[in-house]
Every structure is written in structure tokens, then in C-alpha cells.
Amino acid sequence: MAEFGNQEDLLAAARRAYDEGYRRMDAYTPLPVEGLVEALGLRHTHLSLIVLIGGVIGCIGGFYLQYWISAIDYPLNVGGRPWNSWPSFIPVTFELTILVAALSALLGMLVLNRLPMPYHPVFNVPRFELATRNRFFLCIEARDLKFDRAGTRKFLEGLRSLGVYDVEH
């Protein structure tokens, strides 16, 4: 893991690491850095598809719930309307669509981000506490196919970093 004093150096280091072939890396910053997602080579997630599927399930489930109750399980003739009076089903169907889509967005985000994660090995690096104040960190994971302890350390030292630290896992 390399420590940087400003976001420009971190961004340049992330781009260079990606160009060198490192793919499993992460950056820790005290503020959002524009262009960092692209520099790290992070791919688009499928969260929008998860939310869409959740919304469709909520819509179909809400409509079917009301249809089952009104037309099959407990049919009531209210004001001469047909039992399957779909215009009266719209408010509940809409609300359940939004509710299930929002819940699937929350759960999908947690699963895709592998959260909650109360412990991570980078917390053991003494200077990592500065990541929430004024320092920027780039961490290349040992799971990376190109990772070599000595070679990666030498590469990180050549990136104008303030320091390079081993992350024990």
C-alpha cells in the first residue's frame, strides 16, 4: 500500500498501476476524487438491473395480492364494480413497486460491496488512520495476478509516494 500527499499523485499512480497490468487494487481517500473510478478500471455494476427486477416483482406482487383478495379469496360487490377493478389497485401496486425496488437497491448495494465489513487488513497499517484526514492511499491486493511482493513494492516506491507499507492479512 502506497501513501500519497495529494489526489493528483494518487490519480497518476492509479493510472500507471492500471497501465502496468494491476487489476485488483483499491484507493482510500478522505474526499471524492474525480476520475479515480476510471483510473482504477472499476467496471459498471449490475445494481440497476437488480433494482429493475425488484420493482417488477413488487409491481406484479402488489397487483396479484389485491387481485387475489378482491376476486378470489374474499370477493365483495362494492358499488356494482367488477371484482377485478384494476384502477383501484394502482396506488398499492405503485407503492409496493417503489418499496421492493428500494429494498432490493439497499440489499443489492450491500451484497455487491461485500458489506458490512467490520474488519479489513488495511486497518492494521499505522498511518492508515490518515486516510480520513489528509492522505491518499493506493493498495494493490495480493490476489492480483501480477502481484509479487518485492516487484510490487519496488513499483509502488517509484510512484512518488510518501511511503510504502505492507498490509498483513
Contacts in CASP RR format, 6 or more apart in sequence:
PFRMAT RR
TARGET T0000
AUTHOR 0000-0000-0000
METHOD contacts of the structure
MODEL  1
MAEFGNQEDLLAAARRAYDEGYRRMDAYTPLPVEGLVEALGLRHTHLSLI
VLIGGVIGCIGGFYLQYWISAIDYPLNVGGRPWNSWPSFIPVTFELTILV
AALSALLGMLVLNRLPMPYHPVFNVPRFELATRNRFFLCIEARDLKFDRA
GTRKFLEGLRSLGVYDVEH
1 122 0 8 1.000
1 125 0 8 1.000
1 128 0 8 1.000
1 137 0 8 1.000
1 138 0 8 1.000
1 139 0 8 1.000
1 140 0 8 1.000
1 156 0 8 1.000
1 164 0 8 1.000
1 165 0 8 1.000
1 166 0 8 1.000
1 167 0 8 1.000
2 13 0 8 1.000
2 137 0 8 1.000
2 138 0 8 1.000
2 139 0 8 1.000
2 156 0 8 1.000
2 157 0 8 1.000
2 159 0 8 1.000
2 161 0 8 1.000
2 163 0 8 1.000
2 164 0 8 1.000
2 165 0 8 1.000
3 127 0 8 1.000
3 130 0 8 1.000
3 135 0 8 1.000
3 136 0 8 1.000
3 137 0 8 1.000
3 161 0 8 1.000
3 162 0 8 1.000
3 163 0 8 1.000
3 164 0 8 1.000
3 165 0 8 1.000
4 10 0 8 1.000
4 13 0 8 1.000
4 135 0 8 1.000
4 136 0 8 1.000
4 137 0 8 1.000
4 138 0 8 1.000
4 159 0 8 1.000
4 160 0 8 1.000
4 161 0 8 1.000
4 162 0 8 1.000
5 134 0 8 1.000
5 135 0 8 1.000
5 136 0 8 1.000
5 162 0 8 1.000
6 136 0 8 1.000
7 29 0 8 1.000
7 31 0 8 1.000
7 33 0 8 1.000
7 36 0 8 1.000
7 136 0 8 1.000
9 136 0 8 1.000
9 159 0 8 1.000
9 160 0 8 1.000
9 161 0 8 1.000
10 27 0 8 1.000
10 29 0 8 1.000
10 33 0 8 1.000
10 36 0 8 1.000
10 136 0 8 1.000
10 137 0 8 1.000
10 138 0 8 1.000
11 33 0 8 1.000
11 35 0 8 1.000
11 36 0 8 1.000
11 39 0 8 1.000
12 159 0 8 1.000
12 160 0 8 1.000
13 138 0 8 1.000
13 156 0 8 1.000
13 159 0 8 1.000
13 160 0 8 1.000
13 161 0 8 1.000
14 25 0 8 1.000
14 27 0 8 1.000
14 36 0 8 1.000
14 39 0 8 1.000
14 40 0 8 1.000
14 138 0 8 1.000
15 39 0 8 1.000
16 159 0 8 1.000
17 25 0 8 1.000
17 138 0 8 1.000
17 140 0 8 1.000
17 155 0 8 1.000
17 159 0 8 1.000
18 25 0 8 1.000
18 39 0 8 1.000
18 40 0 8 1.000
18 41 0 8 1.000
20 146 0 8 1.000
20 155 0 8 1.000
21 146 0 8 1.000
22 140 0 8 1.000
22 144 0 8 1.000
22 146 0 8 1.000
22 147 0 8 1.000
22 152 0 8 1.000
23 41 0 8 1.000
23 144 0 8 1.000
23 145 0 8 1.000
23 146 0 8 1.000
24 140 0 8 1.000
24 141 0 8 1.000
24 143 0 8 1.000
24 144 0 8 1.000
24 145 0 8 1.000
24 147 0 8 1.000
25 40 0 8 1.000
25 138 0 8 1.000
25 139 0 8 1.000
25 140 0 8 1.000
25 141 0 8 1.000
25 144 0 8 1.000
26 40 0 8 1.000
26 138 0 8 1.000
26 139 0 8 1.000
26 141 0 8 1.000
27 33 0 8 1.000
27 36 0 8 1.000
27 40 0 8 1.000
27 136 0 8 1.000
27 137 0 8 1.000
27 138 0 8 1.000
27 139 0 8 1.000
28 122 0 8 1.000
28 128 0 8 1.000
28 131 0 8 1.000
28 136 0 8 1.000
28 137 0 8 1.000
28 139 0 8 1.000
29 36 0 8 1.000
29 131 0 8 1.000
29 136 0 8 1.000
29 137 0 8 1.000
30 131 0 8 1.000
30 132 0 8 1.000
30 133 0 8 1.000
30 134 0 8 1.000
30 135 0 8 1.000
30 136 0 8 1.000
33 136 0 8 1.000
45 112 0 8 1.000
46 112 0 8 1.000
47 105 0 8 1.000
47 108 0 8 1.000
47 109 0 8 1.000
47 112 0 8 1.000
50 104 0 8 1.000
50 105 0 8 1.000
50 108 0 8 1.000
51 101 0 8 1.000
51 104 0 8 1.000
51 105 0 8 1.000
52 101 0 8 1.000
53 104 0 8 1.000
54 100 0 8 1.000
54 101 0 8 1.000
54 103 0 8 1.000
54 104 0 8 1.000
55 97 0 8 1.000
55 98 0 8 1.000
55 100 0 8 1.000
55 101 0 8 1.000
55 104 0 8 1.000
56 97 0 8 1.000
57 100 0 8 1.000
57 104 0 8 1.000
58 96 0 8 1.000
58 97 0 8 1.000
58 99 0 8 1.000
58 100 0 8 1.000
58 101 0 8 1.000
59 93 0 8 1.000
59 94 0 8 1.000
59 96 0 8 1.000
59 97 0 8 1.000
61 96 0 8 1.000
62 89 0 8 1.000
62 92 0 8 1.000
62 93 0 8 1.000
62 96 0 8 1.000
62 97 0 8 1.000
63 86 0 8 1.000
63 89 0 8 1.000
63 93 0 8 1.000
65 92 0 8 1.000
65 96 0 8 1.000
66 88 0 8 1.000
66 89 0 8 1.000
66 92 0 8 1.000
66 93 0 8 1.000
67 84 0 8 1.000
67 89 0 8 1.000
70 76 0 8 1.000
70 83 0 8 1.000
70 84 0 8 1.000
70 85 0 8 1.000
70 89 0 8 1.000
71 83 0 8 1.000
71 84 0 8 1.000
75 83 0 8 1.000
76 83 0 8 1.000
77 83 0 8 1.000
81 88 0 8 1.000
109 115 0 8 1.000
110 116 0 8 1.000
121 167 0 8 1.000
121 168 0 8 1.000
121 169 0 8 1.000
122 128 0 8 1.000
122 137 0 8 1.000
122 139 0 8 1.000
122 167 0 8 1.000
124 167 0 8 1.000
124 168 0 8 1.000
125 165 0 8 1.000
125 167 0 8 1.000
126 165 0 8 1.000
127 135 0 8 1.000
127 165 0 8 1.000
128 137 0 8 1.000
131 137 0 8 1.000
135 162 0 8 1.000
138 156 0 8 1.000
138 159 0 8 1.000
138 161 0 8 1.000
139 167 0 8 1.000
140 147 0 8 1.000
140 152 0 8 1.000
140 156 0 8 1.000
141 147 0 8 1.000
142 149 0 8 1.000
142 169 0 8 1.000
146 152 0 8 1.000
149 166 0 8 1.000
153 164 0 8 1.000
153 166 0 8 1.000
156 164 0 8 1.000
157 163 0 8 1.000
157 164 0 8 1.000
END
